[in-house]
Amino acid sequence: MAIGRNDICLCGSGKKYKKCCLRKDIIAEKEEMLEKRESIWRNLRYIHLLHME
């Protein structure tokens, strides 16, 4: 079950999630997506180089 913005944060601070860890989690998700995108582009360039030979 996903945590809602107004739920109590799971870190134990007692604050609402939106005032505590939401921003940190959003940043972590974006970084993970960027890493996946970079990995895909690396793989595509490698495949392209293999076909050029």
Predicted model as a PDB file, atoms N, CA, C, CB and O in Angstrom, pLDDT in the B-factor column:
MODEL        1                                                                  
ATOM      1  N   MET A   1       0.835  -1.177   0.000  1.00 71.00           N  
ATOM      2  CA  MET A   1       0.000   0.000   0.000  1.00 71.00           C  
ATOM      3  C   MET A   1       0.882   1.243   0.000  1.00 71.00           C  
ATOM      4  CB  MET A   1      -0.951  -0.004   1.210  1.00 71.00           C  
ATOM      5  O   MET A   1       1.834   1.324   0.776  1.00 71.00           O  
ATOM      6  N   ALA A   2       0.583   2.196  -0.846  1.00 85.00           N  
ATOM      7  CA  ALA A   2       1.375   3.413  -0.958  1.00 85.00           C  
ATOM      8  C   ALA A   2       1.010   4.381   0.170  1.00 85.00           C  
ATOM      9  CB  ALA A   2       1.159   4.078  -2.336  1.00 85.00           C  
ATOM     10  O   ALA A   2      -0.127   4.419   0.639  1.00 85.00           O  
ATOM     11  N   ILE A   3       1.988   5.142   0.579  1.00 89.00           N  
ATOM     12  CA  ILE A   3       1.758   6.145   1.609  1.00 89.00           C  
ATOM     13  C   ILE A   3       1.196   7.413   0.966  1.00 89.00           C  
ATOM     14  CB  ILE A   3       3.068   6.452   2.382  1.00 89.00           C  
ATOM     15  O   ILE A   3       1.661   7.832  -0.094  1.00 89.00           O  
ATOM     16  N   GLY A   4       0.216   8.011   1.594  1.00 93.00           N  
ATOM     17  CA  GLY A   4      -0.378   9.242   1.082  1.00 93.00           C  
ATOM     18  C   GLY A   4       0.365  10.457   1.602  1.00 93.00           C  
ATOM     19  O   GLY A   4       1.077  10.377   2.603  1.00 93.00           O  
ATOM     20  N   ARG A   5       0.201  11.570   0.930  1.00 91.00           N  
ATOM     21  CA  ARG A   5       0.892  12.797   1.316  1.00 91.00           C  
ATOM     22  C   ARG A   5       0.555  13.226   2.746  1.00 91.00           C  
ATOM     23  CB  ARG A   5       0.539  13.915   0.347  1.00 91.00           C  
ATOM     24  O   ARG A   5       1.409  13.767   3.448  1.00 91.00           O  
ATOM     25  N   ASN A   6      -0.681  12.989   3.178  1.00 95.00           N  
ATOM     26  CA  ASN A   6      -1.118  13.439   4.493  1.00 95.00           C  
ATOM     27  C   ASN A   6      -1.005  12.373   5.578  1.00 95.00           C  
ATOM     28  CB  ASN A   6      -2.530  13.909   4.412  1.00 95.00           C  
ATOM     29  O   ASN A   6      -1.394  12.608   6.722  1.00 95.00           O  
ATOM     30  N   ASP A   7      -0.474  11.203   5.227  1.00 96.00           N  
ATOM     31  CA  ASP A   7      -0.259  10.151   6.223  1.00 96.00           C  
ATOM     32  C   ASP A   7       0.956  10.491   7.076  1.00 96.00           C  
ATOM     33  CB  ASP A   7      -0.074   8.771   5.540  1.00 96.00           C  
ATOM     34  O   ASP A   7       1.808  11.289   6.685  1.00 96.00           O  
ATOM     35  N   ILE A   8       1.017   9.871   8.243  1.00 96.00           N  
ATOM     36  CA  ILE A   8       2.176  10.043   9.108  1.00 96.00           C  
ATOM     37  C   ILE A   8       3.381   9.385   8.423  1.00 96.00           C  
ATOM     38  CB  ILE A   8       1.919   9.426  10.535  1.00 96.00           C  
ATOM     39  O   ILE A   8       3.280   8.280   7.890  1.00 96.00           O  
ATOM     40  N   CYS A   9       4.512  10.079   8.448  1.00 96.00           N  
ATOM     41  CA  CYS A   9       5.716   9.594   7.772  1.00 96.00           C  
ATOM     42  C   CYS A   9       6.203   8.291   8.384  1.00 96.00           C  
ATOM     43  CB  CYS A   9       6.823  10.645   7.834  1.00 96.00           C  
ATOM     44  O   CYS A   9       6.128   8.094   9.597  1.00 96.00           O  
ATOM     45  N   LEU A  10       6.695   7.418   7.545  1.00 94.00           N  
ATOM     46  CA  LEU A  10       7.164   6.107   7.995  1.00 94.00           C  
ATOM     47  C   LEU A  10       8.509   6.161   8.718  1.00 94.00           C  
ATOM     48  CB  LEU A  10       7.269   5.179   6.817  1.00 94.00           C  
ATOM     49  O   LEU A  10       8.919   5.174   9.329  1.00 94.00           O  
ATOM     50  N   CYS A  11       9.206   7.311   8.657  1.00 95.00           N  
ATOM     51  CA  CYS A  11      10.522   7.403   9.292  1.00 95.00           C  
ATOM     52  C   CYS A  11      10.414   7.492  10.817  1.00 95.00           C  
ATOM     53  CB  CYS A  11      11.279   8.618   8.755  1.00 95.00           C  
ATOM     54  O   CYS A  11      11.406   7.325  11.527  1.00 95.00           O  
ATOM     55  N   GLY A  12       9.196   7.758  11.313  1.00 95.00           N  
ATOM     56  CA  GLY A  12       8.995   7.807  12.761  1.00 95.00           C  
ATOM     57  C   GLY A  12       9.083   9.200  13.358  1.00 95.00           C  
ATOM     58  O   GLY A  12       9.068   9.347  14.580  1.00 95.00           O  
ATOM     59  N   SER A  13       9.174  10.216  12.528  1.00 96.00           N  
ATOM     60  CA  SER A  13       9.289  11.588  13.032  1.00 96.00           C  
ATOM     61  C   SER A  13       7.991  12.104  13.635  1.00 96.00           C  
ATOM     62  CB  SER A  13       9.726  12.509  11.921  1.00 96.00           C  
ATOM     63  O   SER A  13       8.008  13.020  14.458  1.00 96.00           O  
ATOM     64  N   GLY A  14       6.864  11.523  13.230  1.00 95.00           N  
ATOM     65  CA  GLY A  14       5.563  11.994  13.682  1.00 95.00           C  
ATOM     66  C   GLY A  14       4.987  13.077  12.791  1.00 95.00           C  
ATOM     67  O   GLY A  14       3.839  13.485  12.971  1.00 95.00           O  
ATOM     68  N   LYS A  15       5.769  13.545  11.835  1.00 97.00           N  
ATOM     69  CA  LYS A  15       5.305  14.575  10.905  1.00 97.00           C  
ATOM     70  C   LYS A  15       4.519  13.919   9.771  1.00 97.00           C  
ATOM     71  CB  LYS A  15       6.504  15.396  10.341  1.00 97.00           C  
ATOM     72  O   LYS A  15       4.601  12.710   9.552  1.00 97.00           O  
ATOM     73  N   LYS A  16       3.749  14.756   9.050  1.00 97.00           N  
ATOM     74  CA  LYS A  16       3.100  14.264   7.848  1.00 97.00           C  
ATOM     75  C   LYS A  16       4.177  13.992   6.799  1.00 97.00           C  
ATOM     76  CB  LYS A  16       2.041  15.284   7.320  1.00 97.00           C  
ATOM     77  O   LYS A  16       5.209  14.661   6.747  1.00 97.00           O  
ATOM     78  N   TYR A  17       3.905  12.993   5.973  1.00 96.00           N  
ATOM     79  CA  TYR A  17       4.860  12.588   4.937  1.00 96.00           C  
ATOM     80  C   TYR A  17       5.240  13.751   4.038  1.00 96.00           C  
ATOM     81  CB  TYR A  17       4.282  11.460   4.098  1.00 96.00           C  
ATOM     82  O   TYR A  17       6.409  13.896   3.680  1.00 96.00           O  
ATOM     83  N   LYS A  18       4.252  14.600   3.660  1.00 95.00           N  
ATOM     84  CA  LYS A  18       4.530  15.707   2.741  1.00 95.00           C  
ATOM     85  C   LYS A  18       5.452  16.746   3.362  1.00 95.00           C  
ATOM     86  CB  LYS A  18       3.233  16.367   2.311  1.00 95.00           C  
ATOM     87  O   LYS A  18       6.102  17.493   2.630  1.00 95.00           O  
ATOM     88  N   LYS A  19       5.528  16.818   4.676  1.00 96.00           N  
ATOM     89  CA  LYS A  19       6.394  17.785   5.360  1.00 96.00           C  
ATOM     90  C   LYS A  19       7.707  17.161   5.817  1.00 96.00           C  
ATOM     91  CB  LYS A  19       5.669  18.377   6.557  1.00 96.00           C  
ATOM     92  O   LYS A  19       8.560  17.846   6.381  1.00 96.00           O  
ATOM     93  N   CYS A  20       7.868  15.874   5.575  1.00 96.00           N  
ATOM     94  CA  CYS A  20       9.046  15.169   6.090  1.00 96.00           C  
ATOM     95  C   CYS A  20       9.897  14.574   4.968  1.00 96.00           C  
ATOM     96  CB  CYS A  20       8.614  14.065   7.047  1.00 96.00           C  
ATOM     97  O   CYS A  20      10.888  15.182   4.561  1.00 96.00           O  
ATOM     98  N   CYS A  21       9.535  13.419   4.472  1.00 96.00           N  
ATOM     99  CA  CYS A  21      10.387  12.665   3.547  1.00 96.00           C  
ATOM    100  C   CYS A  21       9.921  12.666   2.097  1.00 96.00           C  
ATOM    101  CB  CYS A  21      10.485  11.265   4.009  1.00 96.00           C  
ATOM    102  O   CYS A  21      10.587  12.071   1.249  1.00 96.00           O  
ATOM    103  N   LEU A  22       8.796  13.314   1.779  1.00 96.00           N  
ATOM    104  CA  LEU A  22       8.280  13.286   0.413  1.00 96.00           C  
ATOM    105  C   LEU A  22       9.299  13.817  -0.578  1.00 96.00           C  
ATOM    106  CB  LEU A  22       6.997  14.093   0.316  1.00 96.00           C  
ATOM    107  O   LEU A  22       9.572  13.165  -1.587  1.00 96.00           O  
ATOM    108  N   ARG A  23       9.867  14.984  -0.314  1.00 95.00           N  
ATOM    109  CA  ARG A  23      10.826  15.593  -1.239  1.00 95.00           C  
ATOM    110  C   ARG A  23      12.042  14.684  -1.445  1.00 95.00           C  
ATOM    111  CB  ARG A  23      11.277  16.972  -0.712  1.00 95.00           C  
ATOM    112  O   ARG A  23      12.501  14.507  -2.574  1.00 95.00           O  
ATOM    113  N   LYS A  24      12.555  14.117  -0.371  1.00 96.00           N  
ATOM    114  CA  LYS A  24      13.713  13.214  -0.469  1.00 96.00           C  
ATOM    115  C   LYS A  24      13.377  12.006  -1.340  1.00 96.00           C  
ATOM    116  CB  LYS A  24      14.162  12.747   0.937  1.00 96.00           C  
ATOM    117  O   LYS A  24      14.189  11.585  -2.164  1.00 96.00           O  
ATOM    118  N   ASP A  25      12.186  11.454  -1.158  1.00 95.00           N  
ATOM    119  CA  ASP A  25      11.777  10.282  -1.943  1.00 95.00           C  
ATOM    120  C   ASP A  25      11.591  10.629  -3.416  1.00 95.00           C  
ATOM    121  CB  ASP A  25      10.480   9.694  -1.382  1.00 95.00           C  
ATOM    122  O   ASP A  25      11.943   9.835  -4.289  1.00 95.00           O  
ATOM    123  N   ILE A  26      11.039  11.811  -3.701  1.00 95.00           N  
ATOM    124  CA  ILE A  26      10.864  12.242  -5.093  1.00 95.00           C  
ATOM    125  C   ILE A  26      12.221  12.398  -5.758  1.00 95.00           C  
ATOM    126  CB  ILE A  26      10.071  13.571  -5.167  1.00 95.00           C  
ATOM    127  O   ILE A  26      12.401  11.967  -6.897  1.00 95.00           O  
ATOM    128  N   ILE A  27      13.176  13.005  -5.071  1.00 97.00           N  
ATOM    129  CA  ILE A  27      14.518  13.183  -5.625  1.00 97.00           C  
ATOM    130  C   ILE A  27      15.169  11.832  -5.889  1.00 97.00           C  
ATOM    131  CB  ILE A  27      15.393  14.018  -4.674  1.00 97.00           C  
ATOM    132  O   ILE A  27      15.801  11.640  -6.928  1.00 97.00           O  
ATOM    133  N   ALA A  28      15.022  10.900  -4.961  1.00 97.00           N  
ATOM    134  CA  ALA A  28      15.605   9.561  -5.136  1.00 97.00           C  
ATOM    135  C   ALA A  28      14.990   8.852  -6.340  1.00 97.00           C  
ATOM    136  CB  ALA A  28      15.401   8.713  -3.864  1.00 97.00           C  
ATOM    137  O   ALA A  28      15.703   8.188  -7.092  1.00 97.00           O  
ATOM    138  N   GLU A  29      13.675   8.985  -6.533  1.00 96.00           N  
ATOM    139  CA  GLU A  29      13.009   8.363  -7.685  1.00 96.00           C  
ATOM    140  C   GLU A  29      13.504   8.971  -8.994  1.00 96.00           C  
ATOM    141  CB  GLU A  29      11.482   8.521  -7.576  1.00 96.00           C  
ATOM    142  O   GLU A  29      13.733   8.250  -9.965  1.00 96.00           O  
ATOM    143  N   LYS A  30      13.670  10.291  -9.026  1.00 98.00           N  
ATOM    144  CA  LYS A  30      14.156  10.949 -10.239  1.00 98.00           C  
ATOM    145  C   LYS A  30      15.579  10.514 -10.550  1.00 98.00           C  
ATOM    146  CB  LYS A  30      14.090  12.475 -10.091  1.00 98.00           C  
ATOM    147  O   LYS A  30      15.906  10.271 -11.712  1.00 98.00           O  
ATOM    148  N   GLU A  31      16.437  10.410  -9.530  1.00 98.00           N  
ATOM    149  CA  GLU A  31      17.808   9.960  -9.754  1.00 98.00           C  
ATOM    150  C   GLU A  31      17.830   8.538 -10.298  1.00 98.00           C  
ATOM    151  CB  GLU A  31      18.618  10.042  -8.457  1.00 98.00           C  
ATOM    152  O   GLU A  31      18.618   8.221 -11.189  1.00 98.00           O  
ATOM    153  N   GLU A  32      16.969   7.687  -9.762  1.00 98.00           N  
ATOM    154  CA  GLU A  32      16.900   6.303 -10.242  1.00 98.00           C  
ATOM    155  C   GLU A  32      16.452   6.254 -11.702  1.00 98.00           C  
ATOM    156  CB  GLU A  32      15.939   5.478  -9.366  1.00 98.00           C  
ATOM    157  O   GLU A  32      16.992   5.480 -12.492  1.00 98.00           O  
ATOM    158  N   MET A  33      15.460   7.084 -12.064  1.00 98.00           N  
ATOM    159  CA  MET A  33      14.996   7.127 -13.448  1.00 98.00           C  
ATOM    160  C   MET A  33      16.103   7.619 -14.376  1.00 98.00           C  
ATOM    161  CB  MET A  33      13.761   8.030 -13.570  1.00 98.00           C  
ATOM    162  O   MET A  33      16.257   7.095 -15.479  1.00 98.00           O  
ATOM    163  N   LEU A  34      16.877   8.620 -13.948  1.00 98.00           N  
ATOM    164  CA  LEU A  34      17.971   9.127 -14.774  1.00 98.00           C  
ATOM    165  C   LEU A  34      19.054   8.072 -14.971  1.00 98.00           C  
ATOM    166  CB  LEU A  34      18.573  10.381 -14.143  1.00 98.00           C  
ATOM    167  O   LEU A  34      19.603   7.939 -16.065  1.00 98.00           O  
ATOM    168  N   GLU A  35      19.363   7.323 -13.916  1.00 97.00           N  
ATOM    169  CA  GLU A  35      20.353   6.253 -14.032  1.00 97.00           C  
ATOM    170  C   GLU A  35      19.885   5.188 -15.014  1.00 97.00           C  
ATOM    171  CB  GLU A  35      20.629   5.625 -12.662  1.00 97.00           C  
ATOM    172  O   GLU A  35      20.675   4.689 -15.815  1.00 97.00           O  
ATOM    173  N   LYS A  36      18.603   4.836 -14.954  1.00 98.00           N  
ATOM    174  CA  LYS A  36      18.069   3.839 -15.886  1.00 98.00           C  
ATOM    175  C   LYS A  36      18.141   4.357 -17.320  1.00 98.00           C  
ATOM    176  CB  LYS A  36      16.611   3.477 -15.521  1.00 98.00           C  
ATOM    177  O   LYS A  36      18.503   3.621 -18.237  1.00 98.00           O  
ATOM    178  N   ARG A  37      17.792   5.633 -17.505  1.00 97.00           N  
ATOM    179  CA  ARG A  37      17.842   6.233 -18.843  1.00 97.00           C  
ATOM    180  C   ARG A  37      19.272   6.219 -19.383  1.00 97.00           C  
ATOM    181  CB  ARG A  37      17.297   7.683 -18.811  1.00 97.00           C  
ATOM    182  O   ARG A  37      19.489   5.881 -20.547  1.00 97.00           O  
ATOM    183  N   GLU A  38      20.244   6.579 -18.553  1.00 97.00           N  
ATOM    184  CA  GLU A  38      21.640   6.567 -18.990  1.00 97.00           C  
ATOM    185  C   GLU A  38      22.088   5.164 -19.353  1.00 97.00           C  
ATOM    186  CB  GLU A  38      22.546   7.137 -17.903  1.00 97.00           C  
ATOM    187  O   GLU A  38      22.822   4.977 -20.323  1.00 97.00           O  
ATOM    188  N   SER A  39      21.655   4.183 -18.586  1.00 97.00           N  
ATOM    189  CA  SER A  39      22.007   2.795 -18.868  1.00 97.00           C  
ATOM    190  C   SER A  39      21.423   2.347 -20.205  1.00 97.00           C  
ATOM    191  CB  SER A  39      21.515   1.878 -17.741  1.00 97.00           C  
ATOM    192  O   SER A  39      22.095   1.669 -20.982  1.00 97.00           O  
ATOM    193  N   ILE A  40      20.183   2.722 -20.471  1.00 97.00           N  
ATOM    194  CA  ILE A  40      19.549   2.367 -21.743  1.00 97.00           C  
ATOM    195  C   ILE A  40      20.302   2.998 -22.904  1.00 97.00           C  
ATOM    196  CB  ILE A  40      18.072   2.811 -21.761  1.00 97.00           C  
ATOM    197  O   ILE A  40      20.569   2.334 -23.906  1.00 97.00           O  
ATOM    198  N   TRP A  41      20.650   4.286 -22.777  1.00 97.00           N  
ATOM    199  CA  TRP A  41      21.389   4.956 -23.851  1.00 97.00           C  
ATOM    200  C   TRP A  41      22.761   4.328 -24.070  1.00 97.00           C  
ATOM    201  CB  TRP A  41      21.546   6.440 -23.536  1.00 97.00           C  
ATOM    202  O   TRP A  41      23.200   4.194 -25.213  1.00 97.00           O  
ATOM    203  N   ARG A  42      23.445   3.939 -22.992  1.00 96.00           N  
ATOM    204  CA  ARG A  42      24.746   3.262 -23.124  1.00 96.00           C  
ATOM    205  C   ARG A  42      24.581   1.961 -23.905  1.00 96.00           C  
ATOM    206  CB  ARG A  42      25.367   2.976 -21.725  1.00 96.00           C  
ATOM    207  O   ARG A  42      25.369   1.655 -24.800  1.00 96.00           O  
ATOM    208  N   ASN A  43      23.542   1.201 -23.553  1.00 95.00           N  
ATOM    209  CA  ASN A  43      23.301  -0.072 -24.230  1.00 95.00           C  
ATOM    210  C   ASN A  43      22.958   0.146 -25.704  1.00 95.00           C  
ATOM    211  CB  ASN A  43      22.170  -0.840 -23.534  1.00 95.00           C  
ATOM    212  O   ASN A  43      23.423  -0.598 -26.567  1.00 95.00           O  
ATOM    213  N   LEU A  44      22.151   1.157 -25.991  1.00 95.00           N  
ATOM    214  CA  LEU A  44      21.806   1.443 -27.381  1.00 95.00           C  
ATOM    215  C   LEU A  44      23.032   1.853 -28.194  1.00 95.00           C  
ATOM    216  CB  LEU A  44      20.750   2.542 -27.446  1.00 95.00           C  
ATOM    217  O   LEU A  44      23.186   1.431 -29.340  1.00 95.00           O  
ATOM    218  N   ARG A  45      23.901   2.669 -27.610  1.00 95.00           N  
ATOM    219  CA  ARG A  45      25.135   3.062 -28.321  1.00 95.00           C  
ATOM    220  C   ARG A  45      26.020   1.845 -28.576  1.00 95.00           C  
ATOM    221  CB  ARG A  45      25.921   4.127 -27.511  1.00 95.00           C  
ATOM    222  O   ARG A  45      26.620   1.722 -29.644  1.00 95.00           O  
ATOM    223  N   TYR A  46      26.101   0.952 -27.598  1.00 94.00           N  
ATOM    224  CA  TYR A  46      26.903  -0.258 -27.752  1.00 94.00           C  
ATOM    225  C   TYR A  46      26.348  -1.127 -28.876  1.00 94.00           C  
ATOM    226  CB  TYR A  46      26.943  -1.050 -26.434  1.00 94.00           C  
ATOM    227  O   TYR A  46      27.101  -1.613 -29.720  1.00 94.00           O  
ATOM    228  N   ILE A  47      25.037  -1.319 -28.886  1.00 94.00           N  
ATOM    229  CA  ILE A  47      24.402  -2.120 -29.942  1.00 94.00           C  
ATOM    230  C   ILE A  47      24.633  -1.468 -31.301  1.00 94.00           C  
ATOM    231  CB  ILE A  47      22.881  -2.284 -29.674  1.00 94.00           C  
ATOM    232  O   ILE A  47      24.918  -2.161 -32.278  1.00 94.00           O  
ATOM    233  N   HIS A  48      24.515  -0.167 -31.373  1.00 93.00           N  
ATOM    234  CA  HIS A  48      24.742   0.558 -32.619  1.00 93.00           C  
ATOM    235  C   HIS A  48      26.181   0.346 -33.100  1.00 93.00           C  
ATOM    236  CB  HIS A  48      24.449   2.065 -32.431  1.00 93.00           C  
ATOM    237  O   HIS A  48      26.410   0.115 -34.287  1.00 93.00           O  
ATOM    238  N   LEU A  49      27.132   0.422 -32.197  1.00 92.00           N  
ATOM    239  CA  LEU A  49      28.529   0.211 -32.579  1.00 92.00           C  
ATOM    240  C   LEU A  49      28.760  -1.203 -33.080  1.00 92.00           C  
ATOM    241  CB  LEU A  49      29.451   0.500 -31.402  1.00 92.00           C  
ATOM    242  O   LEU A  49      29.527  -1.408 -34.021  1.00 92.00           O  
ATOM    243  N   LEU A  50      28.113  -2.175 -32.470  1.00 91.00           N  
ATOM    244  CA  LEU A  50      28.255  -3.569 -32.917  1.00 91.00           C  
ATOM    245  C   LEU A  50      27.740  -3.744 -34.341  1.00 91.00           C  
ATOM    246  CB  LEU A  50      27.502  -4.519 -31.968  1.00 91.00           C  
ATOM    247  O   LEU A  50      28.318  -4.494 -35.127  1.00 91.00           O  
ATOM    248  N   HIS A  51      26.676  -3.066 -34.664  1.00 88.00           N  
ATOM    249  CA  HIS A  51      26.083  -3.209 -36.003  1.00 88.00           C  
ATOM    250  C   HIS A  51      26.860  -2.417 -37.049  1.00 88.00           C  
ATOM    251  CB  HIS A  51      24.622  -2.751 -35.990  1.00 88.00           C  
ATOM    252  O   HIS A  51      26.734  -2.684 -38.244  1.00 88.00           O  
ATOM    253  N   MET A  52      27.650  -1.459 -36.618  1.00 83.00           N  
ATOM    254  CA  MET A  52      28.433  -0.661 -37.554  1.00 83.00           C  
ATOM    255  C   MET A  52      29.657  -1.419 -38.051  1.00 83.00           C  
ATOM    256  CB  MET A  52      28.859   0.643 -36.903  1.00 83.00           C  
ATOM    257  O   MET A  52      30.202  -1.111 -39.111  1.00 83.00           O  
ATOM    258  N   GLU A  53      30.083  -2.409 -37.279  1.00 71.00           N  
ATOM    259  CA  GLU A  53      31.302  -3.162 -37.638  1.00 71.00           C  
ATOM    260  C   GLU A  53      31.085  -4.105 -38.793  1.00 71.00           C  
ATOM    261  CB  GLU A  53      31.802  -3.947 -36.454  1.00 71.00           C  
ATOM    262  O   GLU A  53      32.013  -4.801 -39.205  1.00 71.00           O  
TER     263      GLU A  53                                                      
ENDMDL                                                                          
END                                                                             
